[in-house]
Structure formats: C-alpha cells, structure tokens
C-alpha cells in the first residue's frame, strides 16, 4: 500500500498541482474504500507523517456504486 501511495498517488497529485499552478502545500482528497488495511492505525499514522497534504475520505462499505457510479458502468 505504501508503494502505491509513494509511486503512484502522491506523484499524480504533485503533477496535477504543478499543472494547475497550485502550491505544493495544497491539500489533495483521496477517496478510497473502507478496507481494513486502509483504516488501520498504522496506515493512517504513516499517511499523516509522510503525506500530510493528502486527505483520505472513506467510501462506506457497499456504497462504491453510489459514490463512484462509473466504477460499475454507465447505465
């Protein structure tokens, strides 16, 4: 999970901030599912320490298709 954040998520947010002319201190919002690994104290503490500019928003269980309708397809 940490490699996903370090190698993909954080660099993506950094590129977008640069493209949009936003300061590096601009917060980014990352919406993720409520998996136990995501909600663990270890992961959340690591995120706060290493990537304090990324805010995590959890999608409640069973609500991915409501929160991200294109995730399941266009109806």
BELTAHU-V401712 format. One record per helix or strand of 3 or more residues. SS is the DSSP state (hx for helix, st for strand). FROM is the first residue (numbers start at 1). TO is the last residue. If there is no record, write none. Layout:
SS&FROM&TO  SS&FROM&TO
//
This chain:
hx&2&20  st&28&33  hx&36&39  hx&41&50  st&54&59  hx&64&67  hx&69&72
//
